[in-house]
Every structure is written in C-alpha cells, then in structure tokens.
Amino acid sequence: IDPLEVIDKYGADALRFTLVTNNAPGNDMRFYWERVEASRNFANKVWNASRFIMMHLGDNVITEPAKEDLEVIDRWILSAVNTLAKDVTENMDKYELGIALQKVYDFIWEEFCDWYIEMVKPRLWSEEDTTKAAALWTLKTVLIQSLKLLHPYMPFITEEIFCTLQSEEESIMISNWPVYRKEWEDEQSEAKAELMKNLIRGIRNIRTEMNVAPSRKAVVYLVADDEATGAALEELIPAYQHMISASEVHVQADKTGIEDNAVSVVIDKASVYASC
C-alpha cells in the first residue's frame, strides 16, 4: 500500500486515524480501504458539526455564563468532556494511543454530535430563548476541548477548524492541553442525561417497531417510579420533547388519564405510554 495513494484519495488525517484505531504497539494489522473511508466519514462529521456551530455563533460575543445559568444538558456535556480529557491524558501517558483515540471518537460522534447538538437545537433556533447564550458558549467550549484531544491524531482538520473558530490562541499546536476542571464535575447532571437518553431510545424503538412516521406526533405520558425521577423528567422536557416527536408530555405518579390502548415501554425508573 502506497501511503501517498491513500492520502490523495482520503487525506492524511483519515490515514493516521485508521492506523491508530484498534491498534496496539507491536501488532501487525490488516489494511482495509473501508476503514480509511470510515475514518474520512468521521472527519466529515467533525467538519459538519463545526460548521453548524460556527453558523450559529456568527459574530456573537461569547462569554462564560454563571454555572446556575447552564441547563442540565450543558452541565452534563461539560462534565463528560472533562472526564474524557482526564481519561485520554492518562491513556496517552501510558502510550495507549488506540484506546485514547477510541474514547475521543465515541465522545464526539455519539455524546456530542448525536445527543447534545440534537438536544440543543431548539434553543439555538429561538431568539427569545434566554438560555441560548449558555448553549452557544457550551457548544464552542466543548468543541474546542474535543478538537484539542483529537489533534494528535488528526492534525490538519483540527488546526483548520480551531483557527477559524476562535482567536484567543494562535494555533492548536501550541494551545493549552485540556486539563481536568473540578468545577465542571457534575455526576447528578450526567445521571439525568442518561435517564433522558434511555427515554428517547425507548420511544424511538417502539415507534420504529410500529412503523410510526417521525413526523407523526404523539401524546406521551411518563409514570415515574419516584419523585426525584419525576422531577428530573419534568425539568428536561424542553430538551427531549422534539427528539421523541411528542405534541404533549405529561409526567405523573400513576396511570390516571392514560388510555388502555396506549403503547408502553419500561425504562429505568419510569414507564412510558404513548398514544398517537
């Protein structure tokens, strides 16, 4: 395999990413073009997410909000990227490069792009939303942290995005490496986010099984096992309502008012009932 041929087709970042992923020092590995293409697709994911964030940032002056002004999902993603920085640093210190890269990949693709960005979209689209500024700061902060952690593996795309995104630091190559910040630690918000993700997965699964079109809205009832779970589900409605295609969401302690033919699914600490 001629590396220059691979670079011409998919880029140097994709090749580097492929060679490090699922690889341990001293081991031989088989080369598959499909893996390089998958790495290129990940680079596209990072690029598109960054463009989306920069489109909403525009010329706005982004300042760090007070912690109490951050929403639950903001505190969750900050806590998650904080833990990621700690874990990746430890792995790299031990030369566990493949493990470190897999953690960065999983975080960016799943936690940041597939979950947080999707949850935060209604706040970005509404000019009246008072939490929009906090959302923009969180998006920019987490993206910068993620780019720094990804930079050793994909230097070209991360440098391009980083220099376009902000001007506080001249280059990602000489920027400060992410360090663990105690003030970002928030296990409670992480637990609430996990509860919400389980809810979204559960409802999406039953909608898929019943061939319900994503555009078809449903009335959703959530019967919580305890008061704390009910309070968390009530608090998070603005973050997940659009992701479950619900016209209404009712959180309650029992099955009062729920139709007998409502479709149900059990998640951790709650039962979900939906009727279209």
Secondary structure as the mmCIF struct_conf table of DSSP 4:
data_model
#
loop_
_struct_conf.conf_type_id
_struct_conf.id
_struct_conf.beg_label_comp_id
_struct_conf.beg_label_asym_id
_struct_conf.beg_label_seq_id
_struct_conf.end_label_comp_id
_struct_conf.end_label_asym_id
_struct_conf.end_label_seq_id
HELX_RH_AL_P HELX_RH_AL_P1 PRO A 3 TYR A 10
HELX_RH_AL_P HELX_RH_AL_P2 ALA A 12 VAL A 20
TURN_TY1_P TURN_TY1_P1 THR A 21 ASN A 22
TURN_TY1_P TURN_TY1_P2 PRO A 25 GLY A 26
HELX_RH_AL_P HELX_RH_AL_P3 TRP A 33 LEU A 57
TURN_TY1_P TURN_TY1_P3 GLY A 58 ASP A 59
HELX_LH_PP_P HELX_LH_PP_P1 ASN A 60 ILE A 62
HELX_LH_PP_P HELX_LH_PP_P2 GLU A 64 ALA A 66
HELX_RH_3T_P HELX_RH_3T_P1 LYS A 67 ASP A 69
BEND BEND1 LEU A 70 LEU A 70
HELX_RH_AL_P HELX_RH_AL_P4 VAL A 72 ASP A 93
TURN_TY1_P TURN_TY1_P4 LYS A 94 TYR A 95
HELX_RH_AL_P HELX_RH_AL_P5 LEU A 97 ASP A 106
HELX_RH_PI_P HELX_RH_PI_P1 PHE A 107 ILE A 117
HELX_RH_AL_P HELX_RH_AL_P6 GLU A 118 TRP A 125
TURN_TY1_P TURN_TY1_P5 GLU A 127 GLU A 128
TURN_TY1_P TURN_TY1_P6 THR A 130 THR A 131
HELX_RH_AL_P HELX_RH_AL_P7 LYS A 132 LEU A 150
TURN_TY1_P TURN_TY1_P7 HIS A 151 TYR A 153
BEND BEND2 MET A 154 MET A 154
HELX_RH_AL_P HELX_RH_AL_P8 PRO A 155 LEU A 165
BEND BEND3 SER A 167 GLU A 170
HELX_RH_3T_P HELX_RH_3T_P2 ILE A 172 ILE A 174
BEND BEND4 SER A 175 SER A 175
HELX_LH_PP_P HELX_LH_PP_P3 ASN A 176 PRO A 178
HELX_RH_3T_P HELX_RH_3T_P3 LYS A 182 TRP A 184
HELX_RH_AL_P HELX_RH_AL_P9 GLU A 187 GLU A 209
TURN_TY1_P TURN_TY1_P8 MET A 210 ASN A 211
TURN_TY1_P TURN_TY1_P9 PRO A 214 SER A 215
BEND BEND5 ARG A 216 ARG A 216
STRN STRN1 ALA A 218 ALA A 224
BEND BEND6 ASP A 225 ASP A 226
HELX_RH_AL_P HELX_RH_AL_P10 GLU A 227 GLU A 235
TURN_TY1_P TURN_TY1_P10 LEU A 236 LEU A 236
HELX_RH_AL_P HELX_RH_AL_P11 ILE A 237 TYR A 240
HELX_RH_3T_P HELX_RH_3T_P4 GLN A 241 ILE A 244
TURN_TY1_P TURN_TY1_P11 SER A 245 SER A 245
STRN STRN2 ALA A 246 GLN A 252
BEND BEND7 ALA A 253 ASP A 254
TURN_TY1_P TURN_TY1_P12 THR A 256 GLY A 257
TURN_TY1_P TURN_TY1_P13 ASP A 260 ASN A 261
STRN STRN3 VAL A 263 ILE A 267
TURN_TY1_P TURN_TY1_P14 ASP A 268 LYS A 269
STRN STRN4 ALA A 270 SER A 275
#
